[in-house]
Amino acid sequence: MQVKLKNIIKRALIAYLGGLGTIGVVLAISIGHGSGWRPALAGLPLYVTIFAGITYQLFKEVRALKREEQQESKQ
């Protein structure tokens, strides 16, 4: 169980870092064009959706792992 949980958390952490990287790239392009950080806020609904999706997947996988563990303990 611990190894599987560690893998799930590691995968979620990589996904969160990818989401932060996406925001960083958009912000860098915006600042690079001289527009500042405000135009990057236009993507806020997308950023929230990405992080909500990552969080949902994390909780879903952890719950499935716990359910699997309970089934194994019953047998």
C-alpha positions as CSV (number, residue, x, y, z in Angstrom):
1,M,0.0,0.0,0.0
2,Q,2.7,2.5,1.0
3,V,4.5,2.1,-2.3
4,K,1.3,2.6,-4.3
5,L,0.4,5.6,-2.3
6,K,3.8,7.1,-2.7
7,N,3.6,6.6,-6.5
8,I,0.2,8.3,-6.6
9,I,1.4,11.3,-4.6
10,K,4.5,11.5,-6.7
11,R,2.4,11.5,-9.9
12,A,0.1,14.2,-8.5
13,L,3.1,16.3,-7.5
14,I,4.5,16.1,-11.0
15,A,1.1,17.1,-12.4
16,Y,0.9,20.1,-10.0
17,L,4.3,21.2,-11.1
18,G,3.2,20.9,-14.7
19,G,0.2,23.1,-13.9
20,L,2.5,25.7,-12.2
21,G,4.8,25.5,-15.2
22,T,1.9,26.3,-17.5
23,I,1.0,29.3,-15.5
24,G,4.7,30.3,-15.5
25,V,5.0,30.1,-19.2
26,V,1.9,32.2,-19.8
27,L,3.1,34.7,-17.3
28,A,6.6,34.8,-18.8
29,I,5.2,35.4,-22.3
30,S,2.9,38.1,-21.0
31,I,5.7,39.9,-19.2
32,G,8.0,39.4,-22.1
33,H,5.6,41.2,-24.4
34,G,5.6,44.1,-21.9
35,S,1.9,43.6,-20.9
36,G,2.6,42.7,-17.3
37,W,0.8,40.1,-15.3
38,R,-2.8,41.2,-15.7
39,P,-3.4,39.7,-19.2
40,A,-2.3,36.3,-17.7
41,L,-5.3,36.5,-15.4
42,A,-7.5,35.9,-18.5
43,G,-6.5,32.3,-18.2
44,L,-7.6,32.0,-14.6
45,P,-10.6,29.7,-15.3
46,L,-8.3,27.4,-17.2
47,Y,-5.8,27.3,-14.3
48,V,-8.5,26.6,-11.8
49,T,-9.9,23.8,-14.0
50,I,-6.5,22.2,-14.3
51,F,-5.8,22.2,-10.6
52,A,-9.3,21.0,-9.8
53,G,-8.8,18.1,-12.3
54,I,-5.5,17.2,-10.7
55,T,-7.0,17.3,-7.2
56,Y,-10.0,15.3,-8.2
57,Q,-7.8,12.6,-9.8
58,L,-5.6,12.4,-6.7
59,F,-8.6,11.9,-4.4
60,K,-10.1,9.4,-6.8
61,E,-7.0,7.3,-6.9
62,V,-6.4,7.4,-3.1
63,R,-10.0,6.4,-2.5
64,A,-9.6,3.5,-5.0
65,L,-6.4,2.4,-3.2
66,K,-8.1,2.4,0.2
67,R,-11.1,0.5,-1.2
68,E,-8.7,-2.1,-2.7
69,E,-6.9,-2.4,0.6
70,Q,-10.2,-3.0,2.4
71,Q,-11.2,-5.7,0.0
72,E,-7.9,-7.4,0.5
73,S,-8.2,-7.3,4.2
74,K,-11.7,-9.0,4.0
75,Q,-10.3,-11.9,2.1
